[in-house]
Amino acid sequence: MFNSPSTVLEQKKAKAKYPDAKVIVLDDSFNTFQHVATSLLTIIPDMSEKKAWELTFKVDNSGSAEVWRGNLELAELYHEQLANKGLTMAPIEKT
């Protein structure tokens, strides 16, 4: 029977959490407001139509908007899906 402490992983290391990240859409001169808002509504979970339009106007007025924040793996997925819709994306920012 092996009961050596050297063979047991520390629980904190074994349950390492993925870092969080931000998904940021950048302003461009070719995507329409409708396309940006519809893309956000379609791809970002729990996005309301009102919030999608608020973020779309923020992108236009400020040059960028954080559209989602959370688990890195999901951030990568949403980033890729938005980019595939033709949106101009900032690199994913780890938080």
Stockholm file with secondary structure:
# STOCKHOLM 1.0

chainA/1-95         MFNSPSTVLEQKKAKAKYPDAKVIVLDDSFNTFQHVATSLLTIIPDMSEKKAWELTFKVDNSGSAEVWRGNLELAELYHEQLANKGLTMAPIEKT
#=GR chainA/1-95 SS CCCCGGGSCCHHHHTCCCCEEEEEEECCSSSCHHHHHHHHHHHSTTCCHHHHHHHHHHHHHHSEEEEEEEEHHHHHHHHHHHHHTTCEECCCEEC
#=GC SS_cons        CCCCGGGSCCHHHHTCCCCEEEEEEECCSSSCHHHHHHHHHHHSTTCCHHHHHHHHHHHHHHSEEEEEEEEHHHHHHHHHHHHHTTCEECCCEEC
//
